[in-house]
Amino acid sequence: MTYEGYRVGPALRSLRKKKKISVFEASEMTGLSTNTINKIEQGSRRMSMSTLYLFMTAYEADANTLLDLSGGAGGVAEGIDRKLSLLPMHTQDYLRTTFEVMIAQAQKLGA
């Protein structure tokens, strides 16, 4: 799976604007600089897993929404499951474990 910043960035910006959050407010909510947020939204900077988690928390959205994985007739679940199934098994296992840890952390924080 390749990171498609040209798709993710605009989807992230669209979600921020839909929630009526300014770049400055997003910066305060995530702890990221406005410059970093602008670069991510422009697709010129990649997001780390920790940055993804910050946006998930700040925007109260899941990774599928933030990464614009909702395409396709089957909706969000089919989109991410299909893309996950195309990866080697060890990568699938790694990503599942990573998301399980993220979910556990979110539950501890009461998100």
C-alpha positions as CSV (number, residue, x, y, z in Angstrom):
1,M,0.0,0.0,0.0
2,T,1.5,3.3,-1.0
3,Y,0.8,6.5,0.7
4,E,-1.2,8.7,-1.7
5,G,-0.7,12.2,-0.3
6,Y,-2.4,13.7,-3.3
7,R,-5.6,12.0,-2.2
8,V,-5.1,12.0,1.6
9,G,-4.2,15.7,1.9
10,P,-7.3,17.1,0.1
11,A,-9.5,14.6,2.0
12,L,-8.0,15.8,5.3
13,R,-8.5,19.5,4.4
14,S,-12.0,18.8,3.3
15,L,-12.8,17.1,6.6
16,R,-11.2,20.0,8.6
17,K,-13.3,22.6,6.7
18,K,-16.5,20.5,7.0
19,K,-15.9,20.5,10.8
20,K,-15.3,24.3,10.6
21,I,-11.8,24.0,12.1
22,S,-9.2,26.5,11.0
23,V,-5.6,25.4,10.4
24,F,-4.6,27.3,13.6
25,E,-7.3,25.5,15.6
26,A,-6.1,22.2,14.1
27,S,-2.6,23.1,15.1
28,E,-3.7,23.7,18.7
29,M,-5.7,20.5,18.8
30,T,-2.9,18.3,17.4
31,G,0.2,20.0,18.6
32,L,1.5,20.1,15.0
33,S,2.6,23.4,13.5
34,T,0.4,25.1,11.0
35,N,3.1,24.6,8.4
36,T,3.1,20.9,9.0
37,I,-0.6,20.7,8.6
38,N,-0.5,22.7,5.4
39,K,2.1,20.4,3.9
40,I,0.2,17.3,4.8
41,E,-3.0,18.8,3.4
42,Q,-1.1,19.7,0.2
43,G,0.2,16.1,-0.1
44,S,3.8,17.2,0.1
45,R,4.4,15.6,3.5
46,R,3.7,12.1,4.7
47,M,1.8,11.3,7.9
48,S,3.3,9.0,10.5
49,M,1.1,6.7,12.5
50,S,1.3,9.0,15.5
51,T,0.2,12.0,13.3
52,L,-2.7,10.0,12.0
53,Y,-3.7,9.2,15.5
54,L,-3.5,12.9,16.4
55,F,-5.8,13.8,13.5
56,M,-8.2,10.9,14.4
57,T,-8.6,12.3,17.9
58,A,-8.8,16.0,16.9
59,Y,-11.3,15.5,14.1
60,E,-13.2,12.6,15.8
61,A,-12.8,10.5,12.7
62,D,-11.6,7.1,11.8
63,A,-8.5,6.3,9.8
64,N,-10.6,5.3,6.8
65,T,-12.1,8.7,6.6
66,L,-8.8,10.5,7.1
67,L,-7.0,8.4,4.6
68,D,-9.8,8.7,2.1
69,L,-10.3,4.9,1.9
70,S,-14.1,5.1,1.6
71,G,-14.1,4.8,-2.2
72,G,-15.9,1.9,-3.9
73,A,-19.4,0.7,-4.0
74,G,-19.0,-1.3,-0.8
75,G,-18.2,1.7,1.4
76,V,-15.5,2.2,4.0
77,A,-15.2,-1.3,5.4
78,E,-14.9,-2.9,1.9
79,G,-12.3,-0.3,0.9
80,I,-9.9,-0.9,3.7
81,D,-10.5,-4.6,3.9
82,R,-9.9,-5.0,0.2
83,K,-6.7,-2.9,0.3
84,L,-5.5,-4.8,3.3
85,S,-6.1,-8.2,1.6
86,L,-3.8,-7.1,-1.2
87,L,-0.8,-6.8,1.1
88,P,1.6,-9.6,2.2
89,M,0.3,-11.5,5.3
90,H,3.1,-10.2,7.5
91,T,2.2,-6.6,6.6
92,Q,-1.5,-7.3,7.3
93,D,-0.6,-8.7,10.7
94,Y,1.6,-5.7,11.5
95,L,-1.1,-3.2,10.6
96,R,-3.8,-5.1,12.5
97,T,-1.6,-5.2,15.6
98,T,-0.8,-1.5,15.2
99,F,-4.4,-0.5,14.9
100,E,-5.3,-2.7,17.9
101,V,-2.8,-0.9,20.0
102,M,-4.1,2.5,18.8
103,I,-7.7,1.4,19.6
104,A,-6.6,0.3,23.1
105,Q,-4.9,3.6,23.7
106,A,-7.9,5.5,22.5
107,Q,-10.1,3.5,24.9
108,K,-7.8,4.3,27.8
109,L,-8.0,8.0,26.9
110,G,-11.8,7.8,26.8
111,A,-12.0,8.7,23.1
